[in-house]
Amino acid sequence: MKPTVVILTRHFPYFGVAAEALAAKTTCIVANTSALRKWIDNENYFGIHYPGSSDKLVSLINEVVRTELGEVELWDWDEVVKQLETVYTA
């Protein structure tokens, strides 16, 4: 069984956790009310309603641990700079 990160908090602004999980090729389940909902793609990041039921969480965990990790695109610092430049020059 592969590891899965589960973050079930209403407010979680730390994207570093999400990036580290992706870099480690680890799927995540996050509350769809936190800032991490922007990462939900149903391939690597899965969302669950907050507050949710334990039955739905167990079902989603069972589904996710059997799912192959989708394609992960990790940017190097040069790409991060390019993306920031497009935001500030637009």
C-alpha positions as CSV (number, residue, x, y, z in Angstrom):
1,M,0.0,0.0,0.0
2,K,1.4,3.4,-1.0
3,P,1.5,6.4,1.4
4,T,-1.1,9.2,1.1
5,V,-1.0,12.5,2.9
6,V,-4.3,13.6,4.4
7,I,-4.8,17.2,5.4
8,L,-8.3,17.8,6.8
9,T,-8.3,21.3,8.0
10,R,-10.5,24.1,7.1
11,H,-7.7,26.7,6.7
12,F,-4.3,25.5,5.5
13,P,-2.3,28.0,3.5
14,Y,1.0,26.1,3.4
15,F,1.6,25.0,-0.2
16,G,5.0,23.7,0.7
17,V,3.4,20.5,2.1
18,A,1.6,20.0,-1.3
19,A,4.8,20.6,-3.3
20,E,6.8,18.2,-1.1
21,A,4.2,15.5,-1.4
22,L,4.3,15.8,-5.2
23,A,8.1,15.8,-5.3
24,A,7.9,12.6,-3.2
25,K,5.4,11.1,-5.6
26,T,2.8,10.9,-2.8
27,T,-0.9,11.5,-3.3
28,C,-2.8,13.8,-1.1
29,I,-6.4,14.2,0.2
30,V,-7.2,17.7,1.2
31,A,-10.3,19.5,2.5
32,N,-11.9,21.3,-0.5
33,T,-12.4,24.4,1.7
34,S,-8.7,25.1,2.3
35,A,-6.3,27.0,0.0
36,L,-5.0,23.6,-1.1
37,R,-8.3,23.0,-3.0
38,K,-6.5,24.7,-6.0
39,W,-4.3,21.7,-6.2
40,I,-7.2,19.2,-6.5
41,D,-6.9,17.4,-9.9
42,N,-8.2,13.9,-8.9
43,E,-5.0,12.4,-10.1
44,N,-2.5,13.4,-7.5
45,Y,-4.6,15.6,-5.2
46,F,-8.1,14.6,-4.1
47,G,-10.6,16.8,-2.4
48,I,-13.2,15.9,0.2
49,H,-16.0,18.0,1.7
50,Y,-15.3,19.7,5.0
51,P,-16.6,18.8,7.4
52,G,-17.1,15.3,6.0
53,S,-18.1,12.0,7.3
54,S,-15.7,9.4,8.3
55,D,-17.3,6.9,6.0
56,K,-16.6,9.1,2.9
57,L,-13.1,9.7,4.1
58,V,-12.4,5.9,4.4
59,S,-13.9,5.3,1.0
60,L,-11.8,8.0,-0.6
61,I,-8.6,6.8,1.1
62,N,-9.3,3.2,-0.2
63,E,-9.8,4.6,-3.7
64,V,-6.7,6.8,-3.6
65,V,-4.3,4.2,-2.3
66,R,-5.2,2.1,-5.3
67,T,-4.8,4.9,-7.8
68,E,-1.7,5.4,-9.9
69,L,-0.1,8.8,-9.4
70,G,-0.7,11.1,-12.4
71,E,2.0,13.0,-14.3
72,V,3.8,15.4,-12.0
73,E,5.4,18.5,-13.4
74,L,7.9,20.0,-11.0
75,W,9.3,23.4,-12.0
76,D,12.9,24.4,-11.4
77,W,13.7,27.9,-10.2
78,D,14.1,29.2,-13.8
79,E,10.5,28.2,-14.5
80,V,9.3,29.7,-11.2
81,V,10.9,33.1,-12.2
82,K,9.3,33.0,-15.7
83,Q,5.9,32.4,-14.1
84,L,6.4,35.2,-11.6
85,E,7.5,37.6,-14.4
86,T,4.3,36.9,-16.3
87,V,2.2,37.8,-13.3
88,Y,4.0,41.1,-12.6
89,T,4.3,42.2,-16.3
90,A,0.8,41.5,-17.3
